[in-house]
Amino acid sequence: QVLLVESGGGLVQGGGSLRLSCAASGRTFSNYHMGWFRQAPGKEREFVAAISRSGGSTYYADSVKGRFTISRDNAKNAVYLQMNSLKPEDTAVYYCASGRKLLGYAPQVRDEYAYWGQGAQVTVSS
């Protein structure tokens, strides 16, 4: 059984930083790309960042480029999202996701991810 568990969410003032972690188990972690998505109240779940199997390639939504950094540690079966210069519009539930199949890159669409964590709330105050 594949399990993804996020941690590190919370309340932060605008301009502050948070680091999300996602611990994975149940499959060979290094075989799959990983992604972070988020969903704000009343909105669709949207792509935030993704990282390839090796960690050599990363991808970001335009809205977070230059502020967020995705990374992974295949030895620890973990993926991270460092979020700096946070804005109120970054407020959402953040989900970690694991890839559906072995690929050499990391897609930005939800259908390419087979397993999802339970989500971590991030709230940015103005």
N, C-alpha and C positions, 0 to 999 in steps of 0.2 A: 504494500500500500504506500503510495506516494504521499508524503506529508510536507507541507510548507508552513512555517510558522514565522510570522513577522513580529518584530519588536522595535521599540525606539520611538514610537509616536508620542505625541503630547501637544501641549499648548506652548506657543512661543510668540514673542512680540515680532512685529514686522521688522525685517532686517536681520533677524536672528538666524540660527542654524539648528538643524537636527540631523541625526544620522539614523536611517532605518536599516535594520538587519533582517535577513530572511534565512532561516536554517532549514535545509532540505534533507529528506531521508526517503528511503524506499526505492531508489533507482540510482544508476551510476551518474552522479551529478555532472561530471565533466563531459558527458556525452551530449548535453543539451544546452541550447541557448536559454538565457533567462531574461525576464523583463519585469519592469515596474509599470503599473497602470494606476490610475486614480479615478475616483468617482465622487463628484460633489453632489449635494442634494438637488434633486430634480434634473440632473444631467446624465448623459451617457458616460459609461466608463471609457476613459481615453488613455492613449499611450503616453508614457512619460519618458522611459529610457529602456534600452535593451543592450545586452552584451553577448558576444559570441561564445562558443564553447571554451575556447582557450583564453578568452578575455582580451584578445588582440584587437577586436573591433567593437566599438561602442556607437550607439545611435541615440539621439535625443529629439524630443519634441522641440519645436522652435520656441515655445513658451518658457522652457527651462534651460535652454542651451546657454552655457556660460555660468550658470548658477548651480546646477546639479551635476553630480558625478556618480556614475555607476561603476562598481568594481565587483570582483568575485575572488574567492579563495577556494580553489578546487580541493585543496588538502583538508579544508574545514567544512566543505559542502555548504558554503554560505555565499550569499550575494548581498551587496550593500548599496544604499543610496544616500550619498552625502548631499544635503540640501543647504545651500547658503543663500544669503540675501533673500530670505523668504518674504513673500507678499501675501496679503489677505486672500488673494485669488488662488493661492496654492492650497487653501483649506479644502480638505477632501479626505476620504478613506483611501489609503494607499494599499494596493494589492501586489504581492509578489507572484510571478507566474513562471512555470517551467515549460520548455518547448515540447511540441507534439512529436517531432521527428528529428533525426540527425541532420543538421544543416551546417553549412560552412559560414553562415552569417546569422544575424539575429533579426527576424522580422518585426515589423511594427504593428501588425494586425492581431486582434484578439484571437481569431480562429487558429492561429499558428501556435497557440499555447494550450496545453492539455490539462494542466493542473494549476490550481490557484490556492493561495493562502486565505486566511479568514479576514484579513484586512487590518490595517492600523490607522487609527484616526490621527490626523494632523490638523491642528487648528492654529491659524496665524491671526493674531489680533492687530488691529491698526493703531 
